[in-house]
Amino acid sequence: MVLWWVLIVAGIVALMKWVSSNTRGRDRSASKALEILNERYARGEIDDQEFQKRKRDLMP
């Protein structure tokens, strides 16, 4: 009986860690995309209108 509860708690903890790591991964990828967008704008590869449109698309 005790082993059953230990397995349930371990499963819940593992699920919470998995969900947490997936959420942080999305945040990092959006942040990286914004960083690249800012660099392209700073180099003059895209104009202000394109920059604003893409920035709106990336923001949640």
ABEGO torsion letter per residue (X at the ends): XAAAAAAAAAAAAAAAAAAAAAAAAAAAAAAAAAAAAAAAAAAGABBAAAAAAAAAAABX
